[in-house]
Structures are given as C-alpha cells and as structure tokens.
Amino acid sequence: MPVTEFDFDALKEYITSSRDEILRGIAAKEKKKYVGSSSSMTSVLSHFHYLLSSWRPINASTLSQGFPDKLRTFTRLLRAPSAMFLRYQDGVYAIDADKEFDSANILMNLGKSLEKLLTLPKEDFERYRRTSTNKISAEEESAIPEAYHYSTTGDFVMRSQLDAYDPRLPGTGMFDLKTRAVVSIRMDVRNFEHGLGYEIRRRFGTYESYEREYFDMIRAAFLKYSLQVRVGRMDGIFVAFHNIERIFGFQYVSLPEMDEALHGQSDTSLGDAEFQLSIALWNKVLDKATAKFPKKSLRFHFETRDAQTPFMYIFAEPVTDEEIHAIQTKNSEKIEAYQRRILNLTPIEETEPSSSPAVLEKAESQPSSTPEIKTDVTSGKEAQAAQESSPPPTTTDQKPAAASTDSPSAESTPAPEQQAQPDEPRDLLAMTLIIKNKVNGFYVERPNEYRSTDDWTVQWELTELHGPQAQSLYAACQKRRQKALAGRGEDESDIAANVYIRKLRDISRRGRKYRQEEDKLDKEKGIVVLGESA
C-alpha cells in the first residue's frame, strides 16, 4: 500500500507525557516527582552520555576493513543542544519534547504506517486503506489498547510504548520496531523524491549496502535506540530498511550489540550503570531548577560541550501554558500544509516531534562561576577528592585516562549579535555541570572494560551563571539549535554536504534504471519466493 493511500486519520492520537493521566496517577501513587516517555527523555539522556563518557568515540570494529568511512563521532544533529518542557500540574512535573523548530517530513508518517504493516495481518492492515470498503472506524481504533511498560528510578516514572513481543527473547521478550530510510532519503529528507531510486544491493560497500546503513545507524541512531530499549526494559530493536517505495530487508539488533558500538563492550553493565548515573544527575538538575522556580512549568536546554574537559550547559526558564502552546504549535500550520500536499491528509491538531535538534560549534567564553555542591552521585556523600569551593582542580592521577576537571574554558568569544540583550531579560537559571569519574578508587576519563562488580562513582559540580553572560550564552545555545534544524538531513554541512548529496542523487538515478530492469525480468520470468515449490 503506497503511503499516500494509508488513512493516517484513523490512527489514535499520540499522548504526550503531560496529557497522560495514567502516567500522572502512577507518579502520585509511587510518590514520584517527574514523569516522561522514552521519546521525550532520550534526547537529554544522550547529552549525559557525552558528559559521562567524555565523548567516547563510536566503535566500528564490526565493519569490514574495506569500509572507507573513518568518522568515529556521532552526527552533528545528535551531538547538538536538546530542549524540553517540564510541565507542572498537581505536584507532578511532566517532560515533553520541545517542538519549536519541528518541520514536516514524510518519514514521520511513514513510520506509523510501516509499524501497522509489520504488526498486523494483511486483511487487518488493508482496513487502513482510504478506499477500503471495510475501513476501520475511529471507535474500533480507539478500542485497541496501547501496551506500555512503566519503570521507576530516582524521582522518575518512565513510560515506554511496546511494539512487539517474542517469547524466544530473554528477559521480558519485548523489542522495538524501527523503520530506517536509506541514506539518500535521510540526508535530504525535505527533497526525498530525489532519493527514491537508491537501493540496497549488497552486504558490504561504501554505497548501496547494509554496511553503509549500519554504520550510519551507529553514528545517528544507536544511542537513541539503546536508551529507548533501556527505558522500556526491552531486549533490542527490529529494523526495516526501506527507500519509502520498497523494503529491502530486516535486521535484529540486540542491546549488547548496540552497546558494543557505543560503549566498546558487549557486556551491558557499563551502559546500564551509565543510564542510572545519567538519571541521577538529571534528577539533581531538575531538583535545583524546581526549587528555584517552585510549582512552575519550565523550559530547559541541555548541551554538552566538546572541550578539553567536557562540561554541560543547562538553561531553565519559567514559561506559562500559553507560551508553551505558542512554541509547540509554532510550525503546525506548515506541517499540516506539507502533509496535505504530500500525503493527501486532512488537517490534524498535533504532530509528533521529529529528530532531536542541533549543531555543535566552539564553546563560548568562560563563565564566571558560583560553585554549588560536589556530591558522589551513587552514595550521596560529600566528595572527598574535590572539596574546594573554587573551580575544581586538575586531577594529578597518573592513570592514563585521568580526567581533568578544569572549569569550562573559553574557546571563543560570543559574536556581537549573541551578546545583545533584551531590555527586560526573562528569569533564567543558567548552570554548568562538570563531573569526575571514579572507578574502583581511581579517577578515569571514562570507564573501560567495565563489569558489574566494579564500583563507578561520579563526583559532580553545578556552577550557576549570572547576569548578561548567562543570557548571552543561552541565546547562543538557542541559535545553535535553530541553525541545526535548518539543515537538510541528519549529518550534513555546507559545501561538503552538497557534493555528497549530488553523489547520492546520481546513485539514485542509476538505481531507478536498475529497478526498472529488475521489474521487467520479474514480469517475464516471475517472482521466486523462498520455500515455495516451482
């Protein structure tokens, strides 16, 4: 069924964390303060991974030695600032993704239709066709229950939607469904028509290969996928590779396999420990912000900077419900118009956020610091090795991976336009977060070859920023986020991207000719299906 024939209006509306009464009720029952969904939390959790792992390079050792791409960083879009709303209601704060710079793309809708295709019998899936004589009604669709896992840790209640189950899998047996468009679509999703002919034709190779798609998944998606799997207590993901017109194949990727690429080890102990520490640090940050602005909804920006000693910028400002609504619906008319044009959709009230925003540039000037407390995240005790009230000292451990805890250093001065301040600045809590990793009593840059019996503690320091400097740093962070979302795809930059996209379009043109020839052969000789007798 072509995506344009699928009746998206028949699908249930996605329920955000702030509108989920069941989630809020669980939080009240469990006496928890914060609630969130896997989709709204993973973008921020990614930045805690960058901080705790000191920007650990990806591990691409599973690829063939002939694969030419030597990049070992995450994509620009994944590395950049993350924004969220913390919406207050009746003693509970709900985490919603910030959709200010959302833009429409066909992949937002295609993922929904492909999920139905992969989980329903053919006759049930056909009921979602617009022209079906037995089309599913809104009442029938709403009667289909959603399956969720709810988990608690710290002051959080986390919700994860469950896609699929197989009793042969270990643990809960649950796994997530993911639809992954080929590189020609992802790199220029706004002009996806030019990439439709791109095919996956081989296992290895720079282009038109599963190896290319797998490498790009490591850089662009594995971190988000692994965090969603952990939030939902799932075993892994089931990926369908497609070019919008055609599905080329499937691959199951377990959590240990993703951890091998992200953390350098298939033992999930390191990823599990990092996840718990990330939640604990996030808990501390939210506690500080909600204490400063009690019983108010807040807008947050998080950004881990790739400095000699990585640190995180955190900005929080109070917002009203009216301001949140204006931000969240800023581009809704454009999104609806695009969907009606591309998919023949009727107007909709709300669309889900697309990928996380951003771009990474050089760090701004050094903040004047007001140090807060340093605490061992795992024990809650005062940190013994970094007790000074001034910016933390440089670690002198002779371990090869010893981390420096210098304060965030200036790499460049904000541009004049970034320094311009409004006449009446809004209330703002601006902070930097610096951490030190300690494994089995030794300071390290990042844990390696970690086992469940190891002892990993994190000493942290929140430094509050004040005055015009805080406002200018916040404005610069927002500008980076906006600039990133103006890009075409998940990892492109200026001239180099244009050359790359032209290359992909050329391959797509050749792919269309190849598919026409294959279709002609299939028509002449028939399609052979594995397992069927001739």
C-alpha positions as CSV (number, residue, x, y, z in Angstrom):
1,M,0.0,0.0,0.0
2,P,1.5,3.4,-1.0
3,V,1.9,5.8,1.9
4,T,-0.5,8.2,0.2
5,E,-3.3,5.6,0.4
6,F,-2.9,5.0,4.1
7,D,-5.5,6.7,6.2
8,F,-3.5,8.3,9.0
9,D,-6.6,10.0,10.4
10,A,-7.7,6.5,11.5
11,L,-4.8,6.2,13.9
12,K,-5.0,7.2,17.6
13,E,-3.5,10.5,18.6
14,Y,-0.2,10.2,20.4
15,I,-0.5,11.0,24.1
16,T,2.4,13.2,25.4
17,S,3.6,12.8,28.9
18,S,1.9,15.9,30.2
19,R,-1.5,14.7,28.9
20,D,-1.2,11.1,30.2
21,E,-3.4,10.8,33.2
22,I,-2.5,7.2,33.8
23,L,1.2,8.1,34.0
24,R,0.4,11.0,36.3
25,G,-1.6,8.7,38.5
26,I,1.2,6.2,38.8
27,A,3.6,9.0,39.8
28,A,1.2,10.1,42.5
29,K,0.8,6.6,43.8
30,E,4.5,5.9,43.8
31,K,5.2,9.4,45.2
32,K,7.4,10.3,42.3
33,K,8.1,13.9,41.1
34,Y,8.9,13.6,37.4
35,V,7.3,11.6,34.5
36,G,8.4,11.2,31.0
37,S,8.2,9.0,27.9
38,S,11.1,7.3,26.1
39,S,10.7,9.6,23.2
40,S,10.8,12.8,25.3
41,M,13.7,11.7,27.5
42,T,16.3,10.2,25.2
43,S,17.5,13.4,23.6
44,V,18.5,14.8,27.0
45,L,19.9,11.5,28.2
46,S,22.2,11.5,25.1
47,H,23.9,14.6,26.4
48,F,24.6,12.9,29.8
49,H,26.2,10.1,27.8
50,Y,28.5,12.5,26.1
51,L,29.4,14.0,29.5
52,L,29.9,10.8,31.4
53,S,31.8,9.1,28.6
54,S,33.9,12.2,27.8
55,W,32.7,12.0,24.2
56,R,33.7,8.3,23.8
57,P,34.2,7.6,20.0
58,I,32.0,5.0,18.4
59,N,33.3,1.5,18.0
60,A,33.1,0.5,14.3
61,S,35.3,-2.6,14.6
62,T,32.4,-4.8,13.4
63,L,32.5,-3.3,10.0
64,S,34.7,-4.7,7.2
65,Q,38.3,-3.4,6.9
66,G,37.4,-2.2,3.4
67,F,34.8,0.2,4.6
68,P,36.3,3.6,3.9
69,D,34.4,6.0,6.2
70,K,36.7,6.7,9.2
71,L,34.4,9.1,11.2
72,R,34.1,7.9,14.8
73,T,31.9,10.7,16.1
74,F,28.1,11.0,16.4
75,T,26.3,13.0,13.8
76,R,26.1,16.8,14.1
77,L,22.3,16.6,14.7
78,L,22.7,14.1,17.5
79,R,25.5,16.0,19.2
80,A,23.8,19.3,19.5
81,P,21.6,21.0,22.1
82,S,18.5,19.4,23.4
83,A,15.4,21.2,24.5
84,M,12.4,20.1,26.6
85,F,9.5,21.4,28.7
86,L,8.9,20.4,32.3
87,R,5.2,21.0,32.7
88,Y,3.8,21.3,36.2
89,Q,0.4,20.0,37.3
90,D,-0.9,18.8,40.7
91,G,2.6,18.2,42.2
92,V,4.0,16.3,39.2
93,Y,6.3,17.6,36.5
94,A,5.9,16.0,33.0
95,I,8.7,16.0,30.4
96,D,7.6,17.0,26.9
97,A,9.8,17.3,23.9
98,D,10.3,20.9,22.6
99,K,8.8,21.2,19.1
100,E,9.7,24.8,18.3
101,F,11.7,24.0,15.3
102,D,9.9,20.9,14.1
103,S,9.4,20.6,10.4
104,A,7.3,18.1,8.5
105,N,8.9,15.2,6.6
106,I,7.4,12.1,5.1
107,L,9.3,9.8,7.5
108,M,7.2,11.0,10.4
109,N,4.1,9.5,8.9
110,L,5.7,6.5,7.1
111,G,6.9,5.1,10.4
112,K,3.4,4.9,11.7
113,S,2.1,3.1,8.6
114,L,5.0,0.7,8.4
115,E,4.5,-0.2,12.1
116,K,1.0,-1.3,11.2
117,L,2.3,-3.2,8.2
118,L,4.8,-5.1,10.3
119,T,2.4,-6.0,13.2
120,L,-0.9,-6.7,11.5
121,P,-2.2,-9.5,9.3
122,K,-2.7,-8.4,5.7
123,E,-6.5,-8.3,5.9
124,D,-6.4,-6.0,9.0
125,F,-3.8,-3.8,7.5
126,E,-5.9,-3.3,4.4
127,R,-8.6,-1.8,6.6
128,Y,-6.4,1.3,6.9
129,R,-6.6,1.9,3.2
130,R,-8.5,5.1,2.4
131,T,-10.6,3.4,-0.3
132,S,-11.3,0.2,1.7
133,T,-15.0,-0.9,1.9
134,N,-14.3,-2.2,5.3
135,K,-12.3,0.7,6.6
136,I,-11.5,0.7,10.3
137,S,-13.6,3.2,12.3
138,A,-12.3,5.6,14.9
139,E,-14.2,3.8,17.6
140,E,-12.6,0.5,16.6
141,E,-9.1,2.0,16.6
142,S,-9.6,3.7,20.0
143,A,-10.7,0.4,21.4
144,I,-7.4,-1.2,20.6
145,P,-5.4,-1.0,23.8
146,E,-1.9,0.5,23.9
147,A,0.8,-1.5,25.6
148,Y,3.2,0.3,27.9
149,H,6.0,-0.5,30.3
150,Y,6.3,1.8,33.3
151,S,9.6,2.0,35.2
152,T,10.7,4.0,38.2
153,T,14.2,5.2,39.2
154,G,15.0,8.0,41.5
155,D,12.2,10.5,41.3
156,F,11.2,9.5,37.8
157,V,8.4,7.4,36.3
158,M,9.2,6.4,32.7
159,R,6.8,5.3,30.1
160,S,7.7,3.2,27.1
161,Q,5.3,2.1,24.4
162,L,5.8,-1.6,23.5
163,D,5.8,-2.6,19.8
164,A,6.4,-6.3,19.7
165,Y,7.0,-9.5,21.7
166,D,8.7,-12.8,21.1
167,P,8.9,-15.5,23.8
168,R,12.3,-16.7,22.4
169,L,13.9,-13.4,23.5
170,P,15.5,-13.2,27.0
171,G,14.1,-11.0,29.8
172,T,10.7,-9.5,29.1
173,G,10.8,-10.7,25.5
174,M,9.9,-7.2,24.3
175,F,11.6,-5.5,21.3
176,D,11.2,-2.2,19.5
177,L,10.3,-1.8,15.8
178,K,12.3,0.7,13.8
179,T,12.0,1.8,10.2
180,R,15.2,3.1,8.7
181,A,15.2,5.0,5.5
182,V,18.3,4.7,3.2
183,V,21.0,7.3,3.3
184,S,19.8,9.2,0.2
185,I,16.4,9.9,1.9
186,R,17.9,10.8,5.3
187,M,20.5,13.2,4.0
188,D,17.9,15.3,2.2
189,V,14.5,14.4,3.6
190,R,12.9,17.6,2.5
191,N,13.6,16.6,-1.1
192,F,13.1,12.9,-0.6
193,E,11.8,12.5,-4.2
194,H,15.3,12.7,-5.5
195,G,16.5,9.8,-3.4
196,L,13.7,7.3,-4.1
197,G,15.7,5.2,-6.5
198,Y,18.5,4.4,-4.1
199,E,18.7,0.7,-3.4
200,I,20.4,-1.6,-1.0
201,R,22.0,-4.2,-3.3
202,R,24.9,-5.8,-1.3
203,R,26.1,-6.6,2.1
204,F,29.4,-4.6,2.1
205,G,30.5,-1.4,0.4
206,T,30.5,2.3,0.6
207,Y,27.1,2.8,-1.0
208,E,24.0,0.7,-1.7
209,S,25.0,-1.7,1.1
210,Y,23.7,-2.8,4.5
211,E,27.2,-1.9,5.9
212,R,26.6,1.8,5.0
213,E,23.2,1.8,6.7
214,Y,24.6,0.0,9.7
215,F,27.5,2.5,10.1
216,D,25.1,5.4,9.8
217,M,22.8,3.9,12.4
218,I,25.8,3.6,14.8
219,R,26.5,7.3,14.4
220,A,23.0,8.7,14.2
221,A,20.5,6.3,15.9
222,F,22.1,3.6,18.1
223,L,22.4,5.9,21.1
224,K,18.7,6.9,21.0
225,Y,17.6,3.3,20.3
226,S,19.6,1.9,23.2
227,L,18.2,4.4,25.6
228,Q,14.7,3.7,24.5
229,V,15.4,0.0,24.9
230,R,16.6,0.6,28.5
231,V,13.7,2.8,29.4
232,G,11.3,0.1,28.1
233,R,13.3,-2.9,29.6
234,M,13.4,-4.4,26.1
235,D,15.9,-6.8,24.5
236,G,16.7,-4.9,21.3
237,I,15.3,-3.5,18.1
238,F,14.0,-4.9,14.8
239,V,14.9,-2.7,11.9
240,A,13.2,-2.5,8.5
241,F,15.4,-0.8,5.8
242,H,13.5,1.0,3.1
243,N,13.6,3.8,0.5
244,I,9.9,4.8,1.0
245,E,8.9,2.8,-2.1
246,R,10.4,-0.6,-1.2
247,I,11.5,-2.5,1.9
248,F,14.9,-4.2,1.3
249,G,15.4,-6.3,4.4
250,F,15.3,-6.6,8.1
251,Q,17.8,-6.9,10.9
252,Y,17.5,-7.6,14.6
253,V,20.0,-5.7,16.8
254,S,20.2,-6.7,20.4
255,L,21.2,-4.3,23.2
256,P,24.6,-6.0,23.7
257,E,25.3,-5.4,20.0
258,M,24.4,-1.7,20.3
259,D,26.5,-1.4,23.5
260,E,29.5,-2.8,21.6
261,A,29.3,0.0,19.2
262,L,28.5,2.7,21.7
263,H,30.5,1.7,24.8
264,G,33.1,-0.6,23.3
265,Q,31.9,-3.7,25.1
266,S,29.0,-6.2,24.7
267,D,28.6,-6.5,28.4
268,T,25.7,-4.3,29.2
269,S,26.9,-3.5,32.7
270,L,28.6,-0.3,31.5
271,G,25.6,1.0,29.6
272,D,23.3,0.1,32.5
273,A,25.4,1.9,35.1
274,E,25.7,5.0,32.8
275,F,21.9,5.1,32.4
276,Q,21.4,5.0,36.1
277,L,24.0,7.7,36.7
278,S,22.5,9.9,33.9
279,I,19.1,9.7,35.6
280,A,20.6,10.5,39.0
281,L,22.4,13.6,37.6
282,W,19.3,14.7,35.7
283,N,17.3,14.3,38.9
284,K,19.7,16.7,40.7
285,V,19.5,19.3,37.9
286,L,15.7,19.2,37.9
287,D,15.5,19.4,41.7
288,K,17.7,22.6,41.7
289,A,15.6,24.2,38.9
290,T,12.2,23.3,40.5
291,A,13.5,24.6,43.9
292,K,14.4,28.0,42.3
293,F,11.1,28.2,40.4
294,P,8.6,26.1,42.5
295,K,5.3,24.9,41.0
296,K,6.1,26.5,37.7
297,S,6.4,25.0,34.2
298,L,10.0,25.3,32.9
299,R,11.7,25.2,29.5
300,F,15.1,23.5,29.5
301,H,18.1,23.5,27.2
302,F,20.9,20.9,27.7
303,E,24.2,20.9,25.7
304,T,27.4,19.0,26.4
305,R,30.4,20.9,25.0
306,D,33.3,19.1,23.4
307,A,36.0,20.9,25.3
308,Q,39.3,19.6,26.7
309,T,37.4,18.8,29.8
310,P,33.8,18.2,28.6
311,F,31.1,20.1,30.5
312,M,27.4,20.6,30.1
313,Y,25.4,23.9,29.8
314,I,22.0,23.8,31.4
315,F,19.4,26.6,31.0
316,A,16.0,26.7,32.6
317,E,13.4,29.5,32.3
318,P,9.8,29.6,33.7
319,V,7.1,29.5,31.0
320,T,3.3,29.8,31.1
321,D,0.9,27.3,29.5
322,E,0.1,30.0,26.8
323,E,3.8,30.3,26.0
324,I,4.3,26.6,25.8
325,H,1.3,26.3,23.4
326,A,2.6,29.0,21.2
327,I,6.0,27.4,21.0
328,Q,4.7,23.9,20.4
329,T,2.3,24.9,17.7
330,K,4.6,27.5,16.0
331,N,5.0,25.4,12.8
332,S,1.8,23.3,13.0
333,E,0.2,25.1,10.0
334,K,3.3,24.5,7.8
335,I,3.4,20.8,8.9
336,E,-0.3,20.3,8.1
337,A,0.1,22.0,4.8
338,Y,3.1,19.8,3.9
339,Q,1.2,16.6,4.9
340,R,-1.9,17.5,2.9
341,R,0.3,18.2,-0.1
342,I,2.4,15.1,0.1
343,L,0.0,12.6,1.7
344,N,-3.5,14.0,1.0
345,L,-4.1,14.3,4.7
346,T,-6.9,16.2,6.3
347,P,-5.9,18.8,8.8
348,I,-4.6,17.5,12.1
349,E,-4.4,19.0,15.6
350,E,-0.9,17.9,16.6
351,T,2.1,16.1,15.2
352,E,4.8,14.3,16.9
353,P,8.3,15.8,17.2
354,S,10.9,14.8,14.7
355,S,14.5,14.1,15.5
356,S,16.4,15.9,18.1
357,P,17.8,19.3,17.2
358,A,21.2,20.8,16.8
359,V,24.7,21.5,15.7
360,L,27.9,21.7,17.6
361,E,30.2,24.7,17.4
362,K,33.1,26.0,19.5
363,A,32.4,26.7,23.2
364,E,31.7,30.2,24.3
365,S,33.7,32.3,26.8
366,Q,34.5,31.1,30.2
367,P,31.6,31.6,32.7
368,S,32.2,33.4,36.0
369,S,31.3,30.6,38.4
370,T,29.3,30.4,41.6
371,P,30.2,26.8,42.7
372,E,27.5,24.6,44.2
373,I,28.0,21.3,45.9
374,K,30.0,18.4,44.8
375,T,28.4,15.0,45.5
376,D,29.1,11.4,44.9
377,V,26.0,10.5,42.8
378,T,25.9,6.9,43.8
379,S,26.3,7.4,47.5
380,G,25.2,11.0,48.2
381,K,28.3,11.7,50.3
382,E,30.4,14.7,50.1
383,A,33.1,14.2,47.5
384,Q,36.4,13.9,49.3
385,A,38.8,14.4,46.4
386,A,37.4,17.7,45.2
387,Q,36.1,19.6,48.2
388,E,37.4,23.1,47.3
389,S,34.8,25.8,46.8
390,S,36.7,27.3,43.9
391,P,36.6,25.7,40.4
392,P,37.8,22.1,40.7
393,P,41.5,21.4,40.5
394,T,43.3,19.5,37.8
395,T,43.5,15.8,38.7
396,T,47.1,14.7,39.1
397,D,46.4,10.9,39.0
398,Q,49.0,9.1,36.9
399,K,46.4,6.8,35.4
400,P,46.4,7.1,31.6
401,A,42.8,8.0,31.5
402,A,42.8,10.5,34.3
403,A,40.3,13.3,33.8
404,S,41.0,17.0,34.1
405,T,38.3,18.9,36.0
406,D,39.2,22.4,34.8
407,S,36.3,24.8,34.6
408,P,34.7,25.2,31.2
409,S,37.3,27.1,29.3
410,A,36.9,29.8,26.7
411,E,37.3,28.7,23.2
412,S,35.9,31.7,21.5
413,T,34.1,34.9,22.4
414,P,30.4,35.1,21.6
415,A,29.7,37.2,18.5
416,P,28.3,40.7,19.0
417,E,24.8,39.6,18.0
418,Q,24.9,36.9,20.6
419,Q,25.8,39.4,23.2
420,A,22.9,41.7,22.5
421,Q,20.4,41.5,25.4
422,P,16.7,42.2,25.6
423,D,15.6,45.3,27.5
424,E,14.0,43.2,30.2
425,P,15.7,39.8,30.5
426,R,13.4,36.9,31.5
427,D,14.1,34.9,34.7
428,L,16.8,32.4,33.9
429,L,18.7,29.7,35.7
430,A,21.9,29.1,33.8
431,M,24.4,26.4,35.0
432,T,27.4,24.4,34.0
433,L,27.8,20.8,35.1
434,I,31.3,19.3,35.5
435,I,31.9,15.7,36.5
436,K,34.7,13.4,37.5
437,N,34.6,9.6,37.0
438,K,36.0,7.3,39.7
439,V,36.2,3.6,39.1
440,N,37.4,1.3,41.8
441,G,39.0,4.2,43.6
442,F,40.9,5.7,40.6
443,Y,40.0,8.8,38.6
444,V,39.5,7.9,34.9
445,E,38.5,9.8,31.8
446,R,35.8,7.2,31.2
447,P,35.2,3.7,32.3
448,N,36.5,0.9,30.0
449,E,36.0,-2.9,30.2
450,Y,33.6,-2.2,33.0
451,R,32.0,-5.2,34.9
452,S,29.0,-5.4,37.2
453,T,31.3,-6.0,40.1
454,D,33.2,-2.7,39.5
455,D,32.5,0.4,41.6
456,W,31.8,3.5,39.5
457,T,31.0,6.8,41.3
458,V,30.6,10.2,39.8
459,Q,31.6,13.5,41.6
460,W,29.8,16.5,40.2
461,E,29.7,20.2,40.5
462,L,26.9,22.6,39.4
463,T,28.1,26.1,38.8
464,E,25.5,28.8,38.5
465,L,26.0,31.6,35.9
466,H,24.6,35.1,36.4
467,G,23.8,38.3,34.6
468,P,24.3,39.3,30.9
469,Q,26.8,36.4,30.5
470,A,24.2,33.8,31.3
471,Q,21.7,35.5,28.9
472,S,24.2,35.6,26.0
473,L,25.3,32.0,26.5
474,Y,21.6,31.0,26.5
475,A,20.9,33.0,23.3
476,A,24.0,31.3,21.6
477,C,22.7,27.9,22.6
478,Q,19.3,28.6,21.1
479,K,20.9,29.9,18.0
480,R,22.9,26.7,17.5
481,R,19.8,24.7,17.9
482,Q,17.9,26.7,15.4
483,K,20.8,26.6,12.9
484,A,21.0,22.8,13.2
485,L,17.3,22.2,12.4
486,A,17.6,24.4,9.3
487,G,19.9,21.7,7.8
488,R,18.7,19.2,5.2
489,G,19.5,15.9,6.9
490,E,20.9,14.2,9.9
491,D,24.6,14.9,9.2
492,E,25.4,17.5,6.5
493,S,27.4,20.7,6.4
494,D,27.5,23.3,3.7
495,I,29.6,22.6,0.6
496,A,30.7,19.1,1.6
497,A,27.1,18.1,2.0
498,N,26.1,19.4,-1.4
499,V,28.8,17.3,-3.0
500,Y,27.7,14.2,-1.0
501,I,24.0,14.8,-1.9
502,R,24.8,15.1,-5.6
503,K,26.6,11.8,-5.4
504,L,23.6,10.2,-3.7
505,R,21.2,11.6,-6.3
506,D,23.4,10.2,-9.1
507,I,23.3,6.8,-7.4
508,S,19.5,7.1,-7.0
509,R,19.1,7.8,-10.7
510,R,21.1,4.7,-11.6
511,G,19.1,2.8,-9.0
512,R,15.9,3.7,-10.7
513,K,17.1,2.3,-14.0
514,Y,18.3,-0.9,-12.2
515,R,14.9,-1.4,-10.6
516,Q,13.1,-0.9,-14.0
517,E,15.3,-3.7,-15.4
518,E,14.7,-6.0,-12.4
519,D,10.9,-5.4,-12.6
520,K,11.0,-6.2,-16.3
521,L,12.8,-9.5,-15.6
522,D,10.3,-10.3,-12.8
523,K,7.4,-9.7,-15.1
524,E,8.9,-12.0,-17.8
525,K,10.2,-14.8,-15.5
526,G,8.0,-14.5,-12.5
527,I,9.0,-13.8,-8.9
528,V,10.6,-16.7,-7.0
529,V,9.7,-16.9,-3.3
530,L,11.9,-18.9,-0.9
531,G,10.2,-22.0,0.3
532,E,7.6,-22.2,-2.4
533,S,7.8,-25.0,-4.9
534,A,8.3,-24.1,-8.6
